Amino acid sequence: MNRVKQSKKKAKDSLFRRVNNWLHLWLGLVSGIIVFIVCITGCLWVFQEEITDLLEPESRVAYEEKPVLSPSELAAIGQAVYPGWLPSYANYHQGKAVNLTLRKAGETRRRGGESVLLKVNPYTGTIISEKRSQGRGDANFFRFVLDGHRALWLPYDIGRPIVNYGTLIFVVLLITGLVWWYPKKWNKSTRDKSFKIKWGASFKRVNLDLHNVLGFYSLLFLLAIALTGMVYGLQWYSKGLYWVTTGGQKLENGRRMQSDSTQRTQAKDPNVAMDLLWNQVLAENPASQGFYYNYPDRANPASTIYVIVYPRAGQFYNSRSYLFDQYTLQPITRNDPFSVAYEKASFGQKLRKMNYDIHVGSILGLPGKVLAFLASLIGASLPITGFLIWWGKRNKKPRKSPAKAVLPMKRRVPVSMYSKADTL
C-alpha cells in the first residue's frame, strides 16, 4: 500500500511540475519582449534624478538657512519675463532650483498647449534657465524612457494594458520559475547548481546558471517591483490590494475634486490666496524639504489648489497632500491615503504611500536604488537567457546511439575438410 501511495504522489508531483514548466516556458516566450523593455527602461529610470543632476549642474542650489520664495514672489518673477502668461505649478526639492511652469492666459492645463519651464533660485529669485515646449513637453531621454516603461512607446490606450498584463504574467513567471528551480532532492550537487554559477563551464551551462541562479537571488526584489508597478495600471488589483491591507476600506476612485464656482464672488486675488494657503501648510510642516503646489487655473472655474509637502528630499512615502477650494480657501475633504499624515496612517495607507518608493528602491535610500537597479537589470536578462535555453534545447542534435560491436562469425568448416586423423 505504501508503494502505491508513493507512486501516486510521484505521479501528481510529476504532473504538477510538467504543467508548471509548460506555463513558465510559453508565458515566457509570449511576454519576453515586454518584460525586457519594461525592466531595462525601469533600470534606467531608477537613477534619473541623479543622472539629471549630473547633466544639469546649474540646477543644484546649496541649502541656506532662510525661507524660500513664496508663491506670489515666484509668480511675479515669471510674469516679469513672460507678461501675459500665468503660473501653473511649482516644484522644489532641497538642494535644487524651483521648477516654475507658466502657460499662456486662456489655456487650460488639461488641453496642453504651449508652456515655459523656468528654473529659479529659491532664495534669490535668479532665473537659472528657461525652456519653452508644446503639448506634453519637449522630448528628452528620460521622457523617452518613461514612455517605453509605461506603454512600450505605443499610444497609451494600447500600450498601457499590454504593459500592465505583461507585468502580471511576469509575476506568474517568477513563481513558476521558483518551482522549476527548486530541486527534487537537496545534496551538494543540487546546492551547487542552485546557488552557484559555474563560470568555467560551457556557454550553455553558464547561460543556464545565469537564468536560474540570478533569477533566484533577484526573485523577492523583482516581485516587489512588479507588484508595486501593477498598482498604477490595474485598477482591480490596486483597489483589491488596498481593501485587503486596510481591512476592508474602499479606495477612492480618483474622481476630480472641484471648487465651488458659485462662490466666485468671494474669491481673493490668486497670489494672495496662494500665499495664505502656503503659510498655513508650512506652519504644519516646518521641517519639510520639498514641496509641490499648483496655482488656480483661471481658465477652469472648478479648478482647485493642490499642495504637497515632502519631509525628506528624494523620498515620497511620508509626503502629505492638501486640497483647497480656490474661492473660499476651505480644505476639500478627501478619502485617500495621501491626505493623511504618515504618522497617523493605518498599515494599508502607509503601504500605499510607500508604493512608489518601493517601486524604485528609494524606500531604502541609495542602497535601495542600487538593489532596484541590479534587480531590474537581471529581470531584463531573464527573457534573453530563457530564450537561449529554449532555443538550445529545440535545436539540440539527437544523440547517436553507440554502435554495437559486431563479433566475427565463426566459420563453419565442413566435416570433409578435417582429416580422419583429427576425428579420431
Sequence and secondary structure as in RCSB ss.txt:
>XXXX:A:sequence
MNRVKQSKKKAKDSLFRRVNNWLHLWLGLVSGIIVFIVCITGCLWVFQEEITDLLEPESRVAYEEKPVLSPSELA
AIGQAVYPGWLPSYANYHQGKAVNLTLRKAGETRRRGGESVLLKVNPYTGTIISEKRSQGRGDANFFRFVLDGHR
ALWLPYDIGRPIVNYGTLIFVVLLITGLVWWYPKKWNKSTRDKSFKIKWGASFKRVNLDLHNVLGFYSLLFLLAI
ALTGMVYGLQWYSKGLYWVTTGGQKLENGRRMQSDSTQRTQAKDPNVAMDLLWNQVLAENPASQGFYYNYPDRAN
PASTIYVIVYPRAGQFYNSRSYLFDQYTLQPITRNDPFSVAYEKASFGQKLRKMNYDIHVGSILGLPGKVLAFLA
SLIGASLPITGFLIWWGKRNKKPRKSPAKAVLPMKRRVPVSMYSKADTL
>XXXX:A:secstr
 HHHHHHHHHHHHHHHHHHHHHHHHHHHHHHHHHHHHHHHHHHHHTTHHHHHHHH GGGB    SS    HHHHH
HHHHHHSTTEEEEEEEEETTB EEEEEEETT  GGG   EEEEEE TTT  EEEEEEE TT    HHHHHHHHHH
HTTS HHHHHHHHHHHHHHHHHHHHHHHHHHS SS SHHHHHHHH   TTS HHHHHHHHHHHHHHHTHHHHHHH
HHHHHTTT HHHHHHHHHHHTTS            GGGGGG   HHHHHHHHHHHHHHH TT  EEEEE   TT 
TT EEEEEEESSTT  TT EEEEEETTT  B    SGGGS GGG  HHHHHHHTHHHHHHSGGGHHHHHHHHHHH
HHHHHHHHHHHHHHHHHHHT                   GGGS HHHH 
